Amino acid sequence: AQKVTQAQTEISVVEKEDVTLDCVYETRDTTYYLFWYKQPPSGELVFLIRRNSFDEQNEISGRYSWNFQKSTSSFNFTITASQVVDSAVYFCALSTLIQGAQKLVFGQGTRLTINP
Amino acid sequence: EAQVTQNPRYLITVTGKKLTVTCSQNMNHEYMSWYRQDPGLGLRQIYYSMNVEVTDKGDVPEGYKVSRKEKRNFPLILESPSPNQTSLYFCASGRGGLEKLFFGSGTQLSVL
């Protein structure tokens, strides 16, 4: 069965600190994608990144970086020099194909609060 | 502009009164899906559709119905809503396969 665990329910840091959001996933499939979505206070879901199971290269986009390690089934997300606008709920998700249909399973989410 | 449009944004209703939440996408996506978001549980899939007239249950389908008569529309129907269906609902669409999903703005439903 597919499962995504975000063990950190809530994180609170002071602005400019670095923060890492953990994501651990379970799947028996060899082909899958991992995602991070951001849900700001306005409520919509904003796509951040997609990573396929064959590409373990880390990725950096501005202050955001992602560390994908298949050996530990983890796909962690780091925000460097956090800002108040980074305050949101962040979801990690796992996408697989079940009988040809896309199955997207979300973690429980991590509420990140950046304090000024 | 590519988008997924859900209506209404907020809905308060009473137990047993049938309601429909509409979802429409303008990206010609074949795949559409409904999720509900509850505190501490993340988003859970209710139903999904791989194409017109092709729908299937997700993880939490009880109490919900869907239909896919046209490619762009995928309404969520609650025939007899109950308080445990109070939740934030999201519609999503995508090209299928393992592609990213585009989400609507959400519908906050309260069943009294």
Interface residues (C-beta under 8 A of the other chain):
Chain A: V4 Q6 T9 T31 Y32 Y33 F35 Y37 G43 E44 L45 F47 R50 N52 F91 A93 S95 T96 L97 G100 A101 Q102 K103 L104 V105 F106 G107 Q108 G109
Chain B: Y31 S33 Y35 G40 L41 G42 L43 R44 Q45 Y48 M50 D56 L88 F90 A92 G94 G96 G97 L98 E99 K100 L101 F102 F103 S105 G106 Q108
